[in-house]
Amino acid sequence: ANGGAGVRRLTRAQARALAPNVDVPAALHLPSTGIVDAAGLTQALARQAEAAGATVLTSFEVVDIQARGGAFEVTGRRGGREETFAADTLVNAAGLHCDTVARMVDPDVDAEVVALRGEYCRFNRRRRPDVWLNGLNVYPVPEWLDVLGAPARMVGVHLTPTFAMARDGRVAVGAAVTVGPEFVRVSERADYERGRKPPEFFLGRARRYFPSLELADLELDFAGIMVHLAGAKDFVIRRERRHAGCVHLLGIDSPGLTSSLAIARRVRALLLG
């Protein structure tokens, strides 16, 4: 119904033919989906931006923005000193700090970011035949989860293959498979570790559709912090109400990375419209 390319419904037997250790009553196969190297994608986009004349500043902490006569003065700290530059256009895509940056432009912006920590485990798909995966993403049907006291449909704990370096130097699907995420609200936006859920939790969620997984297969993996905009059910992408040359991207949570190029086209249309 949503126009996905080549999507087809699978029986239990058809699903097991694709992923022998996945045991489900039925499934959808989406052959056009896959994984991407997020860091590599970001670096490629930065190179293209620089080739088009942009300057990319890293480790640049924005500390103040002043709107003056239709333009903006942006001040940041880098390498122990402050630098200020002027801009005719400002796109606030500051992720976890989008609310802070928005209030630098307009102190009356009503946006509150809540930090959600996404926690993961992992296993080695080559550990034994019972946990072999054929390099496919495996997602359960979205379920109702409690997010900040309100019900929300989220995909929950799923299986995602990861990249590794092949013997011939190529990047290829490797042995590690992530199991997650489980989202936990944290009070500090850089809290990656306190009170993390144990592997037993992830085992219980994954075994509903991947029954051969055992506790000994799992080890704790990375955690990341996702932005969630309190009171919002979707991304908020809008022009600044007082300054037409500014667009705010607020609460760009998952699937923000997947949507990044479409978001860019939307921002461009707002600025040119």
C-alpha positions in Angstrom: 0.0 0.0 0.0 3.0 2.3 0.7 4.6 1.6 -2.7 7.5 -0.5 -1.5 9.3 -2.2 -4.4 8.9 -5.9 -4.8 7.3 -6.5 -1.4 5.7 -9.9 -1.0 4.0 -11.9 1.8 5.8 -15.1 2.9 4.5 -18.2 4.5 6.4 -19.8 7.4 8.2 -22.1 5.0 9.1 -19.3 2.6 10.4 -17.2 5.4 12.6 -20.1 6.7 13.9 -20.6 3.1 15.4 -17.1 3.3 16.4 -17.2 7.0 16.4 -20.8 8.2 16.6 -19.9 11.9 13.8 -17.4 11.9 10.5 -19.0 13.0 7.4 -17.0 12.4 3.8 -17.7 11.2 4.2 -15.3 8.3 6.5 -12.5 7.1 6.9 -9.7 4.6 10.0 -9.7 2.3 11.3 -6.2 1.3 14.1 -6.9 -1.1 14.9 -3.2 -1.7 16.0 -2.6 1.9 19.5 -2.9 3.4 22.0 -1.4 5.7 24.3 1.6 5.2 27.6 2.7 6.8 26.3 5.8 8.6 29.8 7.3 9.2 30.7 6.6 5.5 27.5 8.2 4.3 28.1 11.3 6.4 31.7 11.6 5.2 30.6 11.2 1.6 28.0 13.9 1.9 30.6 16.2 3.6 33.0 15.6 0.6 30.3 16.5 -1.9 29.4 19.6 0.1 33.0 20.7 0.1 33.3 20.0 -3.6 30.3 22.4 -4.1 32.1 25.1 -2.1 31.0 24.5 1.5 33.3 24.6 4.5 32.8 21.8 7.0 33.8 22.8 10.6 34.1 19.8 13.0 34.4 20.1 16.8 32.7 23.4 16.6 30.3 24.0 19.5 27.8 26.7 18.7 27.3 28.9 21.8 25.4 31.9 20.4 23.3 32.9 17.4 22.3 36.5 16.7 19.7 37.4 14.0 20.7 40.8 12.5 18.9 42.4 9.5 17.8 39.2 7.9 21.1 37.4 8.4 22.7 35.5 11.3 25.9 35.7 13.3 26.9 32.3 14.6 29.5 32.0 17.3 31.1 28.8 18.3 34.1 27.4 20.3 36.8 25.3 18.6 40.3 24.5 19.8 39.9 26.7 22.9 38.9 29.9 21.1 35.7 31.5 19.9 35.0 32.1 16.2 32.1 34.0 14.6 30.8 33.9 11.1 27.9 35.4 9.2 25.2 33.4 7.3 22.2 34.4 5.2 20.6 31.0 5.8 20.5 28.9 8.9 19.4 25.3 9.1 19.1 24.0 12.7 19.8 20.3 12.4 21.5 20.0 15.8 19.9 16.6 16.8 19.9 16.2 20.6 20.6 20.0 21.0 18.1 21.2 18.4 16.0 22.8 21.1 19.0 24.7 22.6 20.0 26.0 19.2 16.4 26.9 18.3 16.1 29.1 21.4 19.4 30.9 20.5 17.5 32.1 17.4 14.2 32.6 19.1 14.0 32.4 23.0 10.3 31.7 22.8 10.5 28.5 20.8 8.4 25.9 22.5 10.4 22.7 22.1 11.6 20.2 24.7 14.0 17.4 23.8 13.9 14.2 25.7 16.9 11.9 25.4 16.2 8.2 24.7 19.0 5.8 25.0 18.9 3.0 22.5 20.7 -0.1 23.9 22.0 -3.0 21.9 23.5 -6.5 22.3 25.2 -8.5 19.6 26.0 -12.1 18.6 28.2 -13.8 16.1 26.2 -15.4 13.3 29.1 -17.8 12.7 29.1 -19.0 16.3 27.0 -22.1 15.4 24.6 -23.2 12.7 21.5 -22.5 14.9 22.2 -18.7 14.8 23.3 -18.4 11.2 21.7 -15.4 9.4 22.0 -14.8 5.6 22.8 -11.1 6.0 19.2 -10.0 6.2 17.6 -7.5 8.5 14.9 -9.2 10.6 12.2 -6.9 12.1 9.2 -8.0 14.3 5.9 -6.4 13.5 5.7 -2.9 15.2 4.2 -3.1 18.7 2.8 -0.7 21.2 5.5 0.4 23.6 5.4 2.9 26.4 7.3 6.1 25.5 7.4 8.8 28.1 4.1 7.5 29.5 2.3 7.5 26.2 1.7 4.5 23.9 3.6 4.6 20.6 4.1 2.1 17.8 7.8 1.1 17.6 9.6 -1.7 15.9 11.3 -2.9 19.1 14.2 -5.3 19.3 15.3 -6.5 15.8 18.3 -8.2 14.2 20.7 -6.1 12.0 23.8 -7.4 10.3 26.9 -5.2 10.4 29.8 -4.4 8.1 33.3 -5.8 8.4 36.5 -5.9 6.3 36.7 -8.9 4.0 40.1 -10.6 3.4 40.5 -8.9 0.0 40.0 -5.5 1.6 36.4 -5.0 0.5 33.7 -3.9 3.0 31.2 -6.7 3.3 28.5 -8.1 5.7 30.4 -9.4 8.7 29.8 -11.9 11.4 28.4 -9.6 14.1 24.6 -9.1 14.3 23.1 -6.4 16.6 20.1 -7.2 18.7 18.1 -4.1 19.7 17.4 -1.4 20.4 15.6 -1.0 23.7 14.8 2.6 24.4 15.3 4.0 27.9 14.7 7.6 28.9 17.9 9.2 30.4 18.1 12.5 32.3 21.5 13.4 30.8 22.1 13.7 27.1 25.4 11.9 27.3 24.4 9.1 29.6 25.4 5.9 27.6 25.9 3.4 30.4 24.1 3.9 33.7 21.5 1.2 34.4 21.8 -0.6 31.1 19.5 -3.6 30.6 21.1 -7.0 30.8 21.5 -9.5 27.9 18.6 -11.5 29.4 16.2 -8.8 28.4 17.2 -8.8 24.8 17.2 -12.6 24.7 13.5 -12.7 25.7 12.5 -10.2 23.1 14.5 -11.8 20.2 13.6 -15.4 20.9 9.9 -14.7 20.0 11.0 -15.0 16.3 14.6 -16.3 16.6 14.2 -19.2 19.0 17.7 -20.8 18.8 19.4 -17.8 20.4 20.9 -18.5 23.8 22.1 -16.3 26.6 25.7 -17.4 26.0 25.4 -16.0 22.4 24.9 -12.5 23.6 27.2 -9.7 24.8 26.4 -6.1 25.5 27.1 -3.8 22.5 27.0 -0.1 21.9 24.4 2.4 23.1 23.3 5.6 21.4 21.2 8.6 22.3 18.2 9.4 20.2 16.3 12.7 20.2 12.6 12.6 21.1 10.6 15.8 20.9 8.1 15.9 23.8 4.5 16.1 22.6 5.4 15.4 18.9 4.4 12.3 17.0 6.6 12.9 14.0 9.5 15.0 12.8 8.9 18.8 13.0 10.4 20.6 10.0 9.4 24.3 9.8 10.6 27.8 9.0 11.5 30.0 11.9 8.5 32.2 12.7 10.5 35.4 13.2 13.4 34.8 10.8 12.5 33.6 7.3 16.1 32.5 6.5 16.1 29.8 9.2 14.6 26.3 9.2 14.3 24.2 12.3 14.6 20.4 12.2 13.2 19.4 15.6 12.9 15.8 17.0 14.5 14.0 14.0 14.5 10.6 15.6 14.5 7.2 13.8 14.3 6.9 10.8 16.0 10.3 10.5 19.2 8.9 8.9 17.2 6.9 6.3 15.1 10.0 5.6 18.0 12.5 5.5 18.1 13.2 1.8 14.3 13.5 1.6 14.5 15.9 4.6 17.2 17.9 2.8 14.8 18.3 -0.2 12.1 19.4 2.1 14.3 22.0 3.7 15.4 23.3 0.3 11.8 23.7 -0.8 11.0 25.7 2.4 13.9 28.0 1.9 13.2 28.6 -1.7 9.4 28.7 -1.4 
